[in-house]
Amino acid sequence: MEKEMFAAILPAICSDLIAKICATYNISETQAIEKLYNSKLYFYLEKEETKVWHYSTDMLLKLFEQEEENDHIEFPDT
């Protein structure tokens, strides 16, 4: 995928995920943004070549929760 195209879709993916984090953890948008941007998941999400951005928002939330609980992410087989 071209860098410009990826740069255009990443904010939409993050926005959806942040909304789910807010609802799940009952925290503010600012807190959710901070949690996401400081996570290992975001480290992988922002790298187009990892293809983590292909996952659904629900799957990304599960991976985020997994990292919150275990400080580890186990990505599904692709």
Backbone as CSV, one residue per row, in Angstrom:
resi,resn,N_x,N_y,N_z,CA_x,CA_y,CA_z,C_x,C_y,C_z
1,MET,0.851,-1.170,0.000,0.000,0.000,0.000,0.896,1.232,0.000
2,GLU,0.480,2.239,-0.725,1.238,3.477,-0.778,1.202,4.178,0.580
3,LYS,2.296,4.856,0.902,2.396,5.527,2.200,1.288,6.554,2.408
4,GLU,0.931,7.267,1.360,-0.115,8.288,1.482,-1.456,7.646,1.830
5,MET,-1.728,6.507,1.210,-2.988,5.809,1.458,-3.021,5.276,2.898
6,PHE,-1.927,4.700,3.329,-1.841,4.184,4.690,-1.983,5.323,5.700
7,ALA,-1.312,6.438,5.421,-1.393,7.602,6.312,-2.820,8.129,6.402
8,ALA,-3.607,7.896,5.379,-5.000,8.359,5.377,-5.915,7.438,6.175
9,ILE,-5.644,6.137,6.176,-6.554,5.207,6.863,-6.182,4.974,8.325
10,LEU,-4.917,5.145,8.687,-4.503,4.895,10.071,-5.284,5.748,11.082
11,PRO,-5.486,7.037,10.839,-6.268,7.822,11.810,-7.700,7.310,11.987
12,ALA,-8.306,6.830,10.918,-9.676,6.295,11.020,-9.694,5.026,11.858
13,ILE,-8.716,4.165,11.652,-8.609,2.930,12.439,-8.415,3.278,13.910
14,CYS,-7.500,4.201,14.183,-7.213,4.596,15.564,-8.424,5.248,16.216
15,SER,-9.132,6.063,15.473,-10.311,6.735,16.008,-11.363,5.720,16.463
16,ASP,-11.624,4.723,15.625,-12.579,3.677,15.992,-12.108,2.900,17.216
17,LEU,-10.823,2.575,17.233,-10.272,1.815,18.350,-10.305,2.637,19.640
18,ILE,-9.992,3.899,19.558,-10.027,4.769,20.734,-11.439,4.844,21.302
19,ALA,-12.433,4.935,20.435,-13.829,4.962,20.897,-14.172,3.683,21.650
20,LYS,-13.701,2.544,21.151,-13.965,1.269,21.827,-13.217,1.177,23.149
21,ILE,-12.004,1.688,23.195,-11.236,1.689,24.444,-11.950,2.557,25.485
22,CYS,-12.442,3.710,25.063,-13.189,4.599,25.970,-14.381,3.871,26.569
23,ALA,-15.152,3.217,25.725,-16.363,2.530,26.171,-16.031,1.331,27.055
24,THR,-15.023,0.573,26.686,-14.662,-0.640,27.421,-14.098,-0.332,28.803
25,TYR,-13.235,0.672,28.868,-12.552,0.993,30.127,-13.197,2.158,30.865
26,ASN,-14.241,2.729,30.278,-14.939,3.870,30.880,-13.959,4.986,31.238
27,ILE,-13.152,5.366,30.242,-12.157,6.421,30.423,-12.385,7.507,29.373
28,SER,-11.742,8.632,29.560,-11.879,9.744,28.617,-11.137,9.437,27.322
29,GLU,-11.482,10.203,26.312,-10.808,10.045,25.024,-9.319,10.335,25.154
30,THR,-8.971,11.339,25.929,-7.563,11.678,26.139,-6.807,10.529,26.796
31,GLN,-7.424,9.909,27.795,-6.785,8.763,28.457,-6.644,7.585,27.488
32,ALA,-7.662,7.358,26.674,-7.621,6.254,25.710,-6.544,6.487,24.659
33,ILE,-6.435,7.714,24.200,-5.387,8.052,23.223,-4.015,7.791,23.824
34,GLU,-3.819,8.242,25.043,-2.529,8.047,25.716,-2.216,6.564,25.869
35,LYS,-3.211,5.784,26.307,-3.001,4.344,26.476,-2.647,3.683,25.143
36,LEU,-3.395,4.030,24.091,-3.141,3.408,22.789,-1.777,3.795,22.252
37,TYR,-1.480,5.086,22.242,-0.231,5.545,21.644,1.003,5.084,22.412
38,ASN,0.840,4.700,23.672,1.961,4.182,24.456,2.003,2.657,24.485
39,SER,1.162,2.024,23.701,1.087,0.561,23.717,1.996,-0.078,22.667
40,LYS,2.291,-1.337,22.906,3.024,-2.129,21.918,2.162,-2.325,20.677
41,LEU,0.859,-2.446,20.893,-0.049,-2.630,19.764,0.089,-1.472,18.780
42,TYR,0.118,-0.263,19.283,0.252,0.898,18.388,1.593,0.864,17.665
43,PHE,2.637,0.416,18.325,3.944,0.281,17.686,3.821,-0.553,16.416
44,TYR,3.073,-1.654,16.489,2.873,-2.515,15.316,1.843,-1.935,14.359
45,LEU,0.816,-1.325,14.877,-0.263,-0.777,14.067,0.229,0.316,13.131
46,GLU,1.142,1.140,13.596,1.601,2.253,12.777,2.606,1.849,11.704
47,LYS,3.003,0.592,11.696,3.926,0.089,10.674,3.119,-0.684,9.626
48,GLU,2.990,-0.106,8.470,2.171,-0.687,7.406,2.568,-2.129,7.109
49,GLU,3.845,-2.397,7.116,4.341,-3.715,6.718,3.935,-4.839,7.676
50,THR,3.545,-4.530,8.901,3.114,-5.573,9.831,1.720,-6.088,9.504
51,LYS,0.957,-5.289,8.773,-0.422,-5.630,8.360,-1.384,-5.741,9.542
52,VAL,-1.001,-5.257,10.710,-1.893,-5.272,11.870,-3.125,-4.420,11.596
53,TRP,-2.981,-3.399,10.782,-4.101,-2.518,10.440,-5.200,-3.248,9.677
54,HIS,-4.930,-4.442,9.193,-5.938,-5.252,8.496,-6.983,-5.811,9.457
55,TYR,-6.630,-5.940,10.741,-7.552,-6.528,11.709,-8.764,-5.623,11.933
56,SER,-9.861,-6.234,12.289,-11.070,-5.475,12.614,-10.839,-4.696,13.908
57,THR,-11.685,-3.709,14.132,-11.590,-2.932,15.367,-11.803,-3.828,16.578
58,ASP,-12.719,-4.782,16.465,-12.961,-5.702,17.583,-11.718,-6.542,17.883
59,MET,-11.042,-7.004,16.839,-9.817,-7.781,17.047,-8.724,-6.910,17.640
60,LEU,-8.597,-5.692,17.156,-7.596,-4.778,17.714,-7.871,-4.509,19.188
61,LEU,-9.142,-4.377,19.546,-9.486,-4.181,20.954,-9.096,-5.407,21.775
62,LYS,-9.335,-6.594,21.265,-8.949,-7.816,21.983,-7.434,-7.860,22.192
63,LEU,-6.689,-7.481,21.161,-5.233,-7.457,21.279,-4.784,-6.398,22.287
64,PHE,-5.459,-5.259,22.289,-5.163,-4.206,23.262,-5.427,-4.699,24.677
65,GLU,-6.559,-5.348,24.878,-6.911,-5.885,26.196,-5.907,-6.944,26.634
66,GLN,-5.484,-7.769,25.690,-4.487,-8.807,25.986,-3.191,-8.159,26.478
67,GLU,-2.776,-7.108,25.804,-1.560,-6.410,26.221,-1.743,-5.765,27.595
68,GLU,-2.906,-5.179,27.843,-3.186,-4.561,29.143,-3.112,-5.592,30.269
69,GLU,-3.612,-6.786,30.017,-3.660,-7.831,31.043,-2.329,-8.544,31.228
70,ASN,-1.634,-8.810,30.133,-0.454,-9.676,30.180,0.856,-8.998,29.792
71,ASP,0.775,-7.742,29.372,1.948,-7.046,28.844,2.589,-7.825,27.692
72,HIS,1.721,-8.513,26.938,2.161,-9.347,25.825,1.044,-9.396,24.798
73,ILE,1.422,-9.454,23.527,0.427,-9.588,22.461,0.744,-10.847,21.680
74,GLU,-0.266,-11.659,21.510,-0.124,-12.842,20.656,-1.046,-12.638,19.471
75,PHE,-0.422,-12.317,18.331,-1.196,-12.041,17.134,-1.763,-13.332,16.553
76,PRO,-2.974,-13.254,16.011,-3.576,-14.442,15.397,-2.766,-14.850,14.165
77,ASP,-2.815,-16.114,13.848,-2.154,-16.589,12.633,-2.839,-15.964,11.431
78,THR,-2.028,-15.588,10.470,-2.605,-15.017,9.253,-2.339,-15.893,8.078
